[in-house]
Structures are given as C-alpha cells and as structure tokens.
Amino acid sequence: MILESLEFLLTPTTPIARKYGFLYSSISLRHRYHRQKKNWLPHLKNCQDLFLETANSLPQRKSVVVMGSAHLHEIPLHLLMDTFEQVTLVDVIHPLKHHLQAKRYSRLKLVTMDLTNALDKLQELNSLEDLNNLATKLAGEKLFHFEADLIVSANLMSQLALLPLDAVEKKIKRTLELTEKDVICTQFAETHLKNLSACKGTKLIYSDREVIYRDKSNEIMYTGHYPVSFTGYKKLKEWYWMLAPLKEASKDYSIEMKIEAYKST
Ligand SMILES: C[S@@+](CC[C@H](N)C(=O)[O-])C[C@H]1O[C@@H](n2cnc3c(N)ncnc32)[C@H](O)[C@@H]1O
C-alpha cells in the first residue's frame, strides 16, 4: 500500500494523463497482469516470437520504437535492449520503472505523447456529431512521425477511441449504439494506421480486433469487431487471448480477445 502510494506520487504524469486516469489504469493493468500471468502467457509468447522473427528479418537492428509500450509485458525491455542499439518507448504515460531505466541507460528514450491528438479536445465535445467531426479532422493531420529500423504498434489500436467515446457518452447521457462506436473506432484505428504507414522503417502491428463476452455457462453474450483496412500490410498470425476469465473483470462474464498481427510489406 505504501509502495503503491509512492508510485502514485513519484510517477511523472502530464496534466492530460492525470485528468483521464491513465496512471490509475497503468497500475491496474500491472496488477491484472500479475493475477492473470498464466492465462496471458500464450499471448505474450506470440508477441515475443513475432517481435524476434521480425527483428531477425531486418537488414540492421539499430533502432526500435514501441508505441503503446505500457509495462512492456508483451515485449520485455531486456529483449528490446538486447536486440536493438536504441530503444524508444511511446505512450501517454510511462511506468516509474521505465523512467528510472531511462535515467540509467542513454540507449533508452521515453516519448510521452497522446498519439491521437484528441485528448485535449474532449471537453469541447457536446455530441456524437462533434466527435465524428473531430475524428474526420484528425484523419487529415500528421499526428506522429518516427523513423527506426522497426516500429511496433503494441496492442494500442483498439484503445485509441475509448476515451473519446466515453467523453461523448457522459456528455449526451446515453450509451452509444455499437454501430456508432464501431464507426469511431474504425476512424481512429485507420488514422493511426495512416500515420504509422508514413513512418520510415518496418512496421509490426498487433492489436485486438474482436472482443468476445461469455456468460457463466460459457455462452457468447456479445461479440464486437471494428473493421479496418490493412492495405500495405501482410497478416502474420491471429490468436485468442483470455484477457479476463470469469470473476476477473466481472462475476457475470469473461472477456476474450482475438488478436491479429501484421507486418508492413
Ligand atoms: C493495452 S496497453 C498496451 C500493452 C503493452 N503493449 C504491453 O506490452 O504491456 C495500451 C497502452 O496504450 C496507451 N494509450 C492509450 N491511449 C493512448 C494515446 N491516445 N496515446 C498514447 N498512448 C495511449 C495506454 O496508456 C496503455 O499503456
């Protein structure tokens, strides 16, 4: 408890990250990882294998950028540091341990940024139409640019629209229809993909593309999917990840994800 309070106090955060609870989510994610490590192992191994296969196929391994690095449960820091000379981690919040490692190793750089450029505009949203307009505007902007031998989008794509959707739901005081949410998720994902494609270097993406909720009798209650065009990418693999078995996120349902991995061609 004392350690956690210290972590809350000492982790560097931006006003935006504080406002939208990213520090709290980051610490919760780490706790969930420790509780569910056994269930997550096949997923983590797939991510590591794909990372190593892709890295080994490169003509040189000087630099790597990982977007959505979080705690690096999927591609551990030691693997990144052993494989590449320069490692850049990009996220809206970095855990304290990565700040400490970056102080120790000049080969490790942290970039703290909102990869959607939407978070500081959320309080201006009054309707779904405002969010659609914002997503359309952002689709025409250059949101980020990185150059590296390998650029990884690490289980980030499906997360990008969550806070914007949440902000609109709170403002209009109704739950959005799934079809309405899918349109926004697709827009945010495609804008991310467009910016990623413009980066210089080989790209590796893995992301959840489908979510499956099952009730106590293991019957499917809900399946969600947002369509995205991966033109210019080759599908490497797909697998299922038991993110939260029954009683982890809820006593009434389990949550499983279908993950897809792609590499730029
Ligand atoms: C599911 S986690 C990724 C897991 C991570 N790859 C790992 O190995 O543990 C998603 C990450 O995306 C980050 N994120 C969400 N929205 C973001 C945004 N708009 N800009 C930058 N990072 C964002 C979150 O802070 C979180 O760390």
Ligand as a Chemical Component Dictionary entry (heavy atoms), coordinates in Angstrom:
data_LIG
# 
_chem_comp.id                   LIG 
_chem_comp.type                 NON-POLYMER 
_chem_comp.pdbx_formal_charge   0 
_chem_comp.three_letter_code    LIG 
# 
loop_
_chem_comp_atom.comp_id 
_chem_comp_atom.atom_id 
_chem_comp_atom.alt_atom_id 
_chem_comp_atom.type_symbol 
_chem_comp_atom.charge 
_chem_comp_atom.model_Cartn_x 
_chem_comp_atom.model_Cartn_y 
_chem_comp_atom.model_Cartn_z 
_chem_comp_atom.pdbx_ordinal 
LIG C1  C1  C 0  -3.185 -2.407 -23.648 1  
LIG S1  S1  S 1  -1.920 -1.301 -23.261 2  
LIG C2  C2  C 0  -0.592 -1.924 -24.252 3  
LIG C3  C3  C 0  0.085  -3.091 -23.622 4  
LIG C4  C4  C 0  1.607  -3.075 -23.821 5  
LIG N1  N1  N 0  1.956  -3.140 -25.204 6  
LIG C5  C5  C 0  2.347  -4.137 -23.021 7  
LIG O1  O1  O 0  3.200  -4.811 -23.539 8  
LIG O2  O2  O -1 2.095  -4.241 -21.811 9  
LIG C6  C6  C 0  -2.341 0.147  -24.157 10 
LIG C7  C7  C 0  -1.424 1.328  -23.896 11 
LIG O3  O3  O 0  -1.838 2.363  -24.787 12 
LIG C8  C8  C 0  -1.671 3.591  -24.138 13 
LIG N2  N2  N 0  -2.531 4.584  -24.787 14 
LIG C9  C9  C 0  -3.890 4.600  -24.823 15 
LIG N3  N3  N 0  -4.315 5.692  -25.490 16 
LIG C10 C10 C 0  -3.201 6.361  -25.895 17 
LIG C11 C11 C 0  -2.984 7.553  -26.618 18 
LIG N4  N4  N 0  -4.016 8.307  -27.030 19 
LIG N5  N5  N 0  -1.716 7.944  -26.857 20 
LIG C12 C12 C 0  -0.657 7.206  -26.405 21 
LIG N6  N6  N 0  -0.810 6.062  -25.714 22 
LIG C13 C13 C 0  -2.061 5.640  -25.458 23 
LIG C14 C14 C 0  -2.079 3.314  -22.696 24 
LIG O4  O4  O 0  -1.503 4.263  -21.819 25 
LIG C15 C15 C 0  -1.530 1.903  -22.491 26 
LIG O5  O5  O 0  -0.267 1.970  -21.900 27 
# 
loop_
_chem_comp_bond.comp_id 
_chem_comp_bond.atom_id_1 
_chem_comp_bond.atom_id_2 
_chem_comp_bond.value_order 
_chem_comp_bond.pdbx_ordinal 
LIG C1  S1  SING 1  
LIG S1  C2  SING 2  
LIG S1  C6  SING 3  
LIG C2  C3  SING 4  
LIG C3  C4  SING 5  
LIG C4  N1  SING 6  
LIG C4  C5  SING 7  
LIG C5  O1  DOUB 8  
LIG C5  O2  SING 9  
LIG C6  C7  SING 10 
LIG C7  O3  SING 11 
LIG C7  C15 SING 12 
LIG O3  C8  SING 13 
LIG C8  N2  SING 14 
LIG C8  C14 SING 15 
LIG N2  C9  SING 16 
LIG N2  C13 SING 17 
LIG C9  N3  DOUB 18 
LIG N3  C10 SING 19 
LIG C10 C11 SING 20 
LIG C10 C13 DOUB 21 
LIG C11 N4  SING 22 
LIG C11 N5  DOUB 23 
LIG N5  C12 SING 24 
LIG C12 N6  DOUB 25 
LIG N6  C13 SING 26 
LIG C14 O4  SING 27 
LIG C14 C15 SING 28 
LIG C15 O5  SING 29 
# 
